[in-house]
Each structure stands twice: as C-alpha cells, then as structure tokens.
Amino acid sequence: MDDQRARRLLERERRRAERLKALAEGPPSPCIGVCRIDDRSGWCIGCFRNIDEIREWMIMPPAERHRLLEELKQRRASQSPAAAHGAGSHPGAAPAVKPDEKQK
C-alpha cells in the first residue's frame, strides 16, 4: 500500500471515529421508523425532519441536534393538538378509525 493511500484510509477512519463520538455524546435520533415524507410540508410524518435534516443528523454537532429537537417539538405541536401527543394526526397520516368502526 502506498503512503498516500494509507494516509487517506487513516483520515477516513479518524473522521468516522469523530462522527461516532459526536453521535454518542449527543441526543439520539428522533426517528421512530415511520419514514415517509409528507408532500405538503416536506417533513417526515414520523419524526418531522426534512430530508436535509435526516441526512445531516449523523454529522451535526450535539448542540445543533439539541436545537433541532426543540424545533421538531414546535413542528409537531403546530400540526394539531393530537399530533403534539403522538396520536398521528399530522399531515400525511392515515385517518384514525374508531374502535367500533370496521375497516373495509
């Protein structure tokens, strides 16, 4: 292996270690596994992040992730009172079915 390639590999590993450390130090991802982008808002219907925020989460400094989590709370609350409590009534969510109604 030549020196230039070895340096590139070492640098890649160093950056990877920095990202992993930042992830461990910061808040966990708000992803809840309901990964679908609402066409109207541009936000994921599960975590309320947009595509850029989802993509950048891994490399965001912990302080930026904390700031985004606060913004996500506001987005969720702005959708409806039920969505603010995780009831799934935000844009793009399936309509709720009452227990006594049969699904067709």
DSSP file (Angstrom, degrees, kcal/mol; ACC not computed):
  #  RESIDUE AA STRUCTURE BP1 BP2  ACC     N-H-->O    O-->H-N    N-H-->O    O-->H-N    TCO  KAPPA ALPHA  PHI   PSI    X-CA   Y-CA   Z-CA
    1    1 A M              0   0    0      0, 0.0     2,-0.1     0, 0.0     0, 0.0   0.000 360.0 360.0 360.0 132.5    0.0    0.0    0.0
    2    2 A D     >  -     0   0    0      1,-0.1     4,-2.2     4,-0.0     5,-0.2  -0.347 360.0-110.4 -78.7 163.9    1.4    3.4   -0.9
    3    3 A D  H  > S+     0   0    0      1,-0.2     4,-2.5     2,-0.2     5,-0.2   0.869 115.1  54.0 -61.9 -39.4    1.8    6.2    1.6
    4    4 A Q  H  > S+     0   0    0      1,-0.2     4,-2.2     2,-0.2    -1,-0.2   0.920 110.3  46.0 -64.3 -43.1   -0.9    8.4    0.0
    5    5 A R  H  > S+     0   0    0      2,-0.2     4,-2.4     1,-0.2    -1,-0.2   0.909 111.7  51.9 -65.7 -41.2   -3.5    5.6    0.2
    6    6 A A  H  X S+     0   0    0     -4,-2.2     4,-2.4     1,-0.2    -2,-0.2   0.901 109.5  50.0 -61.7 -41.4   -2.5    4.8    3.8
    7    7 A R  H  X S+     0   0    0     -4,-2.5     4,-2.6     2,-0.2    -1,-0.2   0.905 110.0  50.7 -64.4 -41.3   -3.0    8.4    4.7
    8    8 A R  H  X S+     0   0    0     -4,-2.2     4,-2.5     2,-0.2    -2,-0.2   0.917 111.2  48.2 -62.4 -43.1   -6.4    8.5    3.1
    9    9 A L  H  X S+     0   0    0     -4,-2.4     4,-2.3     2,-0.2    -2,-0.2   0.912 112.3  48.5 -64.3 -42.2   -7.5    5.4    5.0
   10   10 A L  H  X S+     0   0    0     -4,-2.4     4,-2.2     2,-0.2    -2,-0.2   0.912 112.1  49.1 -63.6 -41.8   -6.2    6.8    8.3
   11   11 A E  H  X S+     0   0    0     -4,-2.6     4,-2.5     2,-0.2    -2,-0.2   0.903 110.1  51.3 -64.9 -41.1   -8.0   10.1    7.6
   12   12 A R  H  X S+     0   0    0     -4,-2.5     4,-2.3     1,-0.2    -2,-0.2   0.918 111.4  47.4 -61.2 -44.2  -11.3    8.3    6.8
   13   13 A E  H  X S+     0   0    0     -4,-2.3     4,-2.5     2,-0.2    -1,-0.2   0.874 110.1  53.0 -65.6 -37.4  -11.1    6.3   10.0
   14   14 A R  H  X S+     0   0    0     -4,-2.2     4,-2.1     2,-0.2    -2,-0.2   0.934 111.0  46.1 -63.5 -45.8  -10.3    9.4   12.0
   15   15 A R  H  X S+     0   0    0     -4,-2.5     4,-2.3     1,-0.2    -2,-0.2   0.897 112.0  51.7 -63.9 -39.8  -13.4   11.2   10.6
   16   16 A R  H  X S+     0   0    0     -4,-2.3     4,-2.5     1,-0.2    -1,-0.2   0.922 109.2  49.9 -61.6 -44.5  -15.5    8.1   11.2
   17   17 A A  H  X S+     0   0    0     -4,-2.5     4,-2.2     1,-0.2    -1,-0.2   0.885 109.6  51.8 -62.6 -38.7  -14.3    8.0   14.8
   18   18 A E  H  X S+     0   0    0     -4,-2.1     4,-2.5     2,-0.2    -1,-0.2   0.913 110.1  48.6 -64.1 -42.6  -15.2   11.7   15.3
   19   19 A R  H  X S+     0   0    0     -4,-2.3     4,-2.4     2,-0.2    -2,-0.2   0.918 111.8  48.9 -63.4 -43.3  -18.7   11.1   13.9
   20   20 A L  H  X S+     0   0    0     -4,-2.5     4,-2.2     2,-0.2    -1,-0.2   0.894 111.5  49.7 -64.0 -38.9  -19.3    8.1   16.2
   21   21 A K  H  X S+     0   0    0     -4,-2.2     4,-1.9     2,-0.2    -2,-0.2   0.923 110.6  49.6 -64.7 -43.9  -18.0   10.1   19.2
   22   22 A A  H  X S+     0   0    0     -4,-2.5     4,-1.6     1,-0.2    -2,-0.2   0.895 110.8  50.5 -62.7 -39.5  -20.4   13.0   18.3
   23   23 A L  H  < S+     0   0    0     -4,-2.4    -1,-0.2     1,-0.2    -2,-0.2   0.913 110.4  49.0 -63.2 -42.2  -23.3   10.6   18.0
   24   24 A A  H  < S+     0   0    0     -4,-2.2    -1,-0.2     1,-0.2    -2,-0.2   0.826 113.8  46.7 -67.5 -31.2  -22.5    9.0   21.4
   25   25 A E  H  < S+     0   0    0     -4,-1.9    -1,-0.2    -5,-0.1    -2,-0.2   0.753 108.1  62.8 -83.4 -25.0  -22.3   12.5   23.0
   26   26 A G  S  < S-     0   0    0     -4,-1.6    37,-0.1     1,-0.2    -3,-0.0  -0.266  97.6 -71.9 -96.6-178.5  -25.5   13.9   21.6
   27   27 A P        -     0   0    0      0, 0.0    -1,-0.2     0, 0.0    -2,-0.1  -0.329  57.0 -99.7 -69.1 154.7  -29.1   13.1   21.8
   28   28 A P        -     0   0    0      0, 0.0    -4,-0.0     0, 0.0    -5,-0.0  -0.290  49.6 -82.2 -70.4 161.4  -30.4   10.0   20.0
   29   29 A S        -     0   0    0      1,-0.1    25,-0.0     2,-0.0    36,-0.0  -0.324  28.7-136.5 -61.4 142.6  -32.1   10.3   16.6
   30   30 A P        +     0   0    0      0, 0.0    -1,-0.1     0, 0.0    19,-0.0   0.447  62.6 129.7 -79.7   1.4  -35.8   11.3   16.7
   31   31 A C        -     0   0    0      1,-0.1     4,-0.0     2,-0.1    -2,-0.0  -0.318  34.6-178.7 -59.9 133.1  -36.5    8.6   14.1
   32   32 A I        -     0   0    0      2,-0.1    -1,-0.1    -2,-0.0     3,-0.1   0.207  54.2-101.3-116.4  12.4  -39.4    6.3   15.1
   33   33 A G  S    S+     0   0    0      1,-0.1     2,-0.6     0, 0.0    -2,-0.1   0.631  92.1 115.2  80.9  13.6  -39.3    4.1   12.0
   34   34 A V        +     0   0    0      2,-0.0     2,-1.3    10,-0.0    12,-0.7  -0.667  44.7 177.6-110.3  72.5  -42.2    5.7   10.2
   35   35 A C        +     0   0    0     -2,-0.6     2,-0.3    10,-0.1     9,-0.0  -0.630  23.6 123.4 -91.5  91.3  -40.1    7.1    7.3
   36   36 A R        -     0   0    0     -2,-1.3     9,-3.0     2,-0.0     2,-0.5  -0.962  51.9-133.6-148.3 128.5  -42.4    8.8    4.8
   37   37 A I  B     -A   44   0A   0     -2,-0.3     2,-0.4     7,-0.3     7,-0.3  -0.709  19.3-130.7 -88.0 127.5  -42.1   12.4    3.6
   38   38 A D     >  -     0   0    0      5,-3.1     4,-2.4    -2,-0.5     5,-0.2  -0.621  11.5-142.7 -74.0 128.4  -45.4   14.4    3.6
   39   39 A D  T  4 S+     0   0    0     -2,-0.4    -1,-0.1     1,-0.2    -2,-0.0   0.839  95.5  47.8 -63.5 -34.8  -45.7   16.1    0.2
   40   40 A R  T  4 S+     0   0    0      1,-0.1    -1,-0.2     3,-0.1    -2,-0.0   0.944 124.8  24.5 -74.9 -48.1  -47.2   19.3    1.6
   41   41 A S  T  4 S-     0   0    0      2,-0.2    -2,-0.2    50,-0.0    -1,-0.1   0.773  90.6-132.7 -90.5 -27.1  -44.8   20.0    4.5
   42   42 A G     <  +     0   0    0     -4,-2.4     9,-0.5     1,-0.3     2,-0.3   0.558  67.1 123.5  81.8   8.1  -41.7   18.2    3.3
   43   43 A W  B    S-B   50   0B   0     -5,-0.2    -5,-3.1     7,-0.2    -1,-0.3  -0.743  72.2-105.2-103.4 150.2  -41.4   16.7    6.7
   44   44 A C  B  >  -A   37   0A   0      5,-2.9     4,-1.7    -2,-0.3    -7,-0.3  -0.522  26.4-136.2 -65.0 136.5  -41.2   13.0    7.7
   45   45 A I  T  4 S+     0   0    0     -9,-3.0    45,-0.2    -2,-0.2    -1,-0.1   0.640 100.3  45.8 -74.2 -11.3  -44.6   12.1    9.2
   46   46 A G  T  4 S+     0   0    0    -12,-0.7    -1,-0.2   -10,-0.3   -11,-0.1   0.887 131.1  11.8 -93.3 -49.4  -42.8   10.2   11.9
   47   47 A C  T  4 S-     0   0    0    -13,-0.2    -2,-0.2     2,-0.2    29,-0.1   0.523  89.5-127.7-111.6  -7.7  -40.0   12.5   13.2
   48   48 A F     <  +     0   0    0     -4,-1.7     2,-0.2     1,-0.3    -3,-0.1   0.628  63.4 133.1  69.4  15.7  -41.0   15.8   11.5
   49   49 A R        -     0   0    0     -6,-0.1    -5,-2.9     1,-0.0    -1,-0.3  -0.657  52.9-127.8 -90.9 154.4  -37.5   16.3   10.0
   50   50 A N  B  >  -B   43   0B   0     -2,-0.2     4,-2.4    -7,-0.2     5,-0.2  -0.462  35.2 -94.4 -90.1 173.9  -37.0   17.2    6.4
   51   51 A I  H  > S+     0   0    0     -9,-0.5     4,-2.7     1,-0.2     5,-0.2   0.896 125.0  50.3 -56.6 -44.6  -34.7   15.3    4.0
   52   52 A D  H  > S+     0   0    0      1,-0.2     4,-2.6     2,-0.2    -1,-0.2   0.912 110.9  48.8 -62.1 -42.4  -31.7   17.5    4.7
   53   53 A E  H  > S+     0   0    0      2,-0.2     4,-1.1     1,-0.2    -1,-0.2   0.880 112.1  49.0 -66.0 -37.5  -32.1   17.2    8.5
   54   54 A I  H  < S+     0   0    0     -4,-2.4     3,-0.5     2,-0.2     4,-0.4   0.945 114.4  45.3 -64.3 -47.8  -32.4   13.5    8.2
   55   55 A R  H  < S+     0   0    0     -4,-2.7     3,-0.4     1,-0.2    -2,-0.2   0.882 116.6  44.7 -63.6 -39.6  -29.3   13.2    6.1
   56   56 A E  H >X S+     0   0    0     -4,-2.6     3,-1.4    -5,-0.2     4,-1.1   0.594  85.3  94.3 -83.9 -11.2  -27.2   15.6    8.2
   57   57 A W  G >< S+     0   0    0     -4,-1.1     3,-0.8    -3,-0.5    -1,-0.2   0.877  81.6  54.7 -50.1 -45.7  -28.2   14.2   11.6
   58   58 A M  G 34 S+     0   0    0     -4,-0.4    -1,-0.3    -3,-0.4   -35,-0.1   0.778 116.0  36.9 -62.9 -27.6  -25.1   11.9   11.8
   59   59 A I  G <4 S+     0   0    0     -3,-1.4    -1,-0.2    -4,-0.2    -2,-0.2   0.445  89.3 112.5-107.9   0.1  -22.7   14.8   11.2
   60   60 A M  S << S-     0   0    0     -4,-1.1     5,-0.0    -3,-0.8    -7,-0.0  -0.491  73.8-113.6 -69.4 138.6  -24.5   17.5   13.2
   61   61 A P    >>  -     0   0    0      0, 0.0     4,-2.0     0, 0.0     3,-0.6  -0.394  32.2-107.4 -63.9 152.9  -22.7   18.6   16.4
   62   62 A P  H 3> S+     0   0    0      0, 0.0     4,-2.4     0, 0.0     5,-0.2   0.859 119.4  55.5 -52.3 -40.0  -24.6   17.7   19.6
   63   63 A A  H 3> S+     0   0    0      1,-0.2     4,-2.0     2,-0.2     5,-0.1   0.887 107.7  49.2 -63.1 -37.7  -25.7   21.3   20.2
   64   64 A E  H <> S+     0   0    0     -3,-0.6     4,-2.5     2,-0.2    -1,-0.2   0.876 109.4  52.0 -68.7 -37.4  -27.2   21.5   16.7
   65   65 A R  H  X S+     0   0    0     -4,-2.0     4,-2.5     2,-0.2    -2,-0.2   0.912 108.9  50.2 -64.8 -41.4  -29.1   18.3   17.3
   66   66 A H  H  X S+     0   0    0     -4,-2.4     4,-1.8     2,-0.2    -2,-0.2   0.921 110.8  49.8 -61.2 -43.0  -30.5   19.6   20.6
   67   67 A R  H  X S+     0   0    0     -4,-2.0     4,-1.9     1,-0.2    -2,-0.2   0.921 111.2  49.0 -61.4 -44.1  -31.6   22.8   18.8
   68   68 A L  H  X S+     0   0    0     -4,-2.5     4,-2.7     1,-0.2    -1,-0.2   0.895 106.1  56.4 -64.6 -39.7  -33.3   20.7   16.0
   69   69 A L  H  X S+     0   0    0     -4,-2.5     4,-1.7     1,-0.2    -1,-0.2   0.892 107.3  49.7 -59.4 -38.7  -35.1   18.6   18.6
   70   70 A E  H  X S+     0   0    0     -4,-1.8     4,-1.5     1,-0.2    -1,-0.2   0.909 110.9  49.4 -65.3 -41.1  -36.6   21.7   20.1
   71   71 A E  H  X S+     0   0    0     -4,-1.9     4,-2.3     1,-0.2    -2,-0.2   0.882 107.2  55.4 -64.4 -37.7  -37.7   22.8   16.6
   72   72 A L  H  X S+     0   0    0     -4,-2.7     4,-2.7     1,-0.2    -1,-0.2   0.871 102.8  55.8 -64.3 -36.3  -39.2   19.4   16.0
   73   73 A K  H  X S+     0   0    0     -4,-1.7     4,-2.5     1,-0.2    -1,-0.2   0.917 109.0  47.7 -59.5 -42.5  -41.3   19.8   19.1
   74   74 A Q  H  X S+     0   0    0     -4,-1.5     4,-1.9     2,-0.2    -2,-0.2   0.902 111.2  50.2 -66.7 -40.8  -42.7   23.0   17.7
   75   75 A R  H  X S+     0   0    0     -4,-2.3     4,-0.8     2,-0.2    -2,-0.2   0.941 112.1  47.6 -61.0 -46.6  -43.4   21.5   14.3
   76   76 A R  H >X S+     0   0    0     -4,-2.7     3,-1.0     1,-0.2     4,-0.9   0.928 113.1  48.0 -61.0 -45.7  -45.2   18.6   15.9
   77   77 A A  H 3< S+     0   0    0     -4,-2.5    -1,-0.2     1,-0.2     7,-0.2   0.811 105.3  59.9 -66.3 -29.8  -47.3   20.9   18.1
   78   78 A S  H 3< S+     0   0    0     -4,-1.9    -1,-0.2     1,-0.2    -2,-0.2   0.686  96.0  63.7 -73.2 -16.6  -48.2   23.1   15.2
   79   79 A Q  H << S-     0   0    0     -3,-1.0    -1,-0.2    -4,-0.8    -2,-0.2   0.942 120.7 -50.3 -75.3 -48.1  -49.9   20.3   13.3
   80   80 A S     X  -     0   0    0     -4,-0.9     4,-1.9     1,-0.1    -1,-0.3  -0.921  48.2 -99.2-178.0 160.1  -52.7   19.6   15.8
   81   81 A P  H  > S+     0   0    0      0, 0.0     4,-0.6     0, 0.0     6,-0.1   0.893 123.2  50.4 -59.1 -38.4  -53.3   19.0   19.5
   82   82 A A  H >4>S+     0   0    0      1,-0.2     5,-2.5     2,-0.2     3,-1.0   0.904 108.5  51.5 -67.3 -40.1  -53.5   15.2   18.9
   83   83 A A  H >45S+     0   0    0      1,-0.3     3,-2.1     3,-0.2    -1,-0.2   0.854 100.4  63.1 -65.5 -33.2  -50.2   15.2   16.9
   84   84 A A  H 3<5S+     0   0    0     -4,-1.9    -1,-0.3     1,-0.3    -2,-0.2   0.764 107.0  45.0 -61.9 -22.9  -48.5   17.0   19.7
   85   85 A H  T <<5S-     0   0    0     -3,-1.0    -1,-0.3    -4,-0.6    -2,-0.2   0.175 124.7-102.2-105.9  16.0  -49.2   14.0   21.8
   86   86 A G  T < 5S+     0   0    0     -3,-2.1    -3,-0.2     1,-0.1    -2,-0.1   0.733  77.0 137.7  77.2  22.5  -48.1   11.5   19.2
   87   87 A A      < -     0   0    0     -5,-2.5    -4,-0.2    -6,-0.1    -5,-0.1   0.502  67.6-119.6 -83.3  -2.1  -51.6   10.5   18.1
   88   88 A G  S    S+     0   0    0     -6,-0.2    -5,-0.1    -5,-0.2    -1,-0.0   0.761  72.3 129.0  78.9  25.3  -50.6   10.5   14.4
   89   89 A S        +     0   0    0     -9,-0.1    -6,-0.2     6,-0.1     3,-0.1   0.174  37.7 118.0 -99.8  20.4  -53.0   13.2   13.1
   90   90 A H  S >  S-     0   0    0    -45,-0.2     3,-2.1     1,-0.2   -45,-0.1  -0.316  81.8 -63.0 -78.2 168.3  -50.3   15.2   11.4
   91   91 A P  T 3  S+     0   0    0      0, 0.0    -1,-0.2     0, 0.0     3,-0.1  -0.199 124.3  20.6 -54.4 137.5  -50.3   15.7    7.6
   92   92 A G  T 3  S+     0   0    0      1,-0.3     2,-0.1    -3,-0.1   -47,-0.1   0.289  92.1 127.9  89.4 -10.8  -50.0   12.5    5.7
   93   93 A A    <   -     0   0    0     -3,-2.1    -1,-0.3     1,-0.1     3,-0.1  -0.463  67.8-102.8 -78.3 151.7  -51.1   10.3    8.5
   94   94 A A        -     0   0    0     -2,-0.1    -1,-0.1     1,-0.1     3,-0.1  -0.449  46.2 -97.3 -68.6 144.9  -53.8    7.8    7.9
   95   95 A P        -     0   0    0      0, 0.0    -1,-0.1     0, 0.0     2,-0.1  -0.340  43.8-104.6 -63.8 145.4  -57.2    8.8    9.4
   96   96 A A        -     0   0    0     -3,-0.1     2,-0.5     1,-0.0    -8,-0.0  -0.424  28.4-143.8 -70.3 144.4  -58.0    7.4   12.7
   97   97 A V        -     0   0    0     -2,-0.1     6,-0.1    -3,-0.1    -1,-0.0  -0.947  16.6-126.0-110.7 127.0  -60.5    4.6   12.9
   98   98 A K    >   -     0   0    0     -2,-0.5     3,-2.1     1,-0.1     0, 0.0  -0.420  24.1-115.7 -69.2 147.5  -62.9    4.5   15.8
   99   99 A P  T 3  S+     0   0    0      0, 0.0    -1,-0.1     0, 0.0    -2,-0.0   0.799 115.0  51.7 -55.1 -31.6  -62.8    1.2   17.7
  100  100 A D  T 3  S+     0   0    0      2,-0.1     2,-0.4     0, 0.0    -2,-0.1   0.484  93.7  90.1 -87.5  -0.9  -66.5    0.5   16.8
  101  101 A E  S <  S-     0   0    0     -3,-2.1     2,-0.4     0, 0.0    -4,-0.0  -0.768  71.4-137.4 -95.3 139.7  -65.9    1.1   13.1
  102  102 A K        -     0   0    0     -2,-0.4     2,-0.3     2,-0.0    -4,-0.1  -0.771  17.0-126.0 -93.7 138.6  -65.0   -1.8   10.8
  103  103 A Q              0   0    0     -2,-0.4    -6,-0.0     1,-0.1    -1,-0.0  -0.632 360.0 360.0 -80.4 141.5  -62.3   -1.3    8.2
  104  104 A K              0   0    0     -2,-0.3    -1,-0.1     0, 0.0    -2,-0.0   0.426 360.0 360.0 -93.1 360.0  -63.4   -2.1    4.7
